[in-house]
Amino acid sequence: MRVAIVTGASSGIGFGCAAKLAADGMAVLATGRDANRLARLAAEVADADRIATVAVDLTTDQAPAQIVDAALARWGRVDFLINNAGVGSPKPLHETDDETLDHFLNLMLRAPFRLARDVLPHLRPGSAIINVTSTFAVVGGLRGGAYSAAKGGLTALTTHIACQYGAQGIRCNAVAPGVTVTPMVEKRLEEPRFHKINTEMTPYPRLGRVDDIANTVAFLCSEAGAFINGQTIVVDGGWSTTKYLSDFGLDSHWVQQ
C-alpha cells in the first residue's frame, strides 16, 4: 500500500485530496491545525488502516520530523507528499507588513521546503512531491503581495526538485488552482468585485470545485502521470490563459469608481 502525506487536510482542497487518495486505495497521513476537523476526515475515510492524522502547526521547527516520523511509524514508508497548506486574503505589497510577510512565507514556502527535505531520504523510485500553488504564481494577481511571492517561490522549488531528484525516479510537479469554491472562498465570492473578476472572466461556465484539484493531484500520483515532471498544471477553467469576458461583462454599463 502506497502512502501519501497531505498537509492542510482539515478543510477545503487538502480535505478533498486526502479523501480522494484514500478512496484510490492509498494510506494517508493527514495534517492540519484543527484536530476536530481532522477527525471528520478520518470518519469520512472510515478505514483505520488507511488514515492517520497529526494536528500540528507546520511552521514550527519540529513539524517536518514529527510528520514524517508519524508516517514511517504507522506504515514504514512514504511515497507521496502533497504540500497543500496555505492561507488566503493577502494584501498588495504596499499594505503588507513584515508580520504578514513572514507568516505567508513561513507557511507556504519555508514549511513545504523543510517538509520536502525531510521526506526526500525516504522516497523511492516512482514517488512524487506535488506542490499546490496558485494561478497567482502563473500570472500577475491583484492584491497578491506576499501570497504571490510565496507561491512563486514554491513553483521554483518544484522545478528544482524535479531537476535535482528526477534521475532517482522522484518526480515533482505543481498544481495551480484558480478560484476554487471552498468555505473560505464562498465568503469572498460575496464581494461583487471578486465575484465579477472570477465568474465573468472564466470561459468555462462554472468555478473550480475541490474535486477538480483532488482529481488532478490523484492523476499526478498515478501511473497515468508517471512521466510528468517539473510541470505546473493550472486548473482554472481557462481564467489565466485567455482574455475572455462574458457577454454580461461586455454588455454591462461600466462606471468609474
Disulfide bonds with the S-S distance in Angstrom:
none
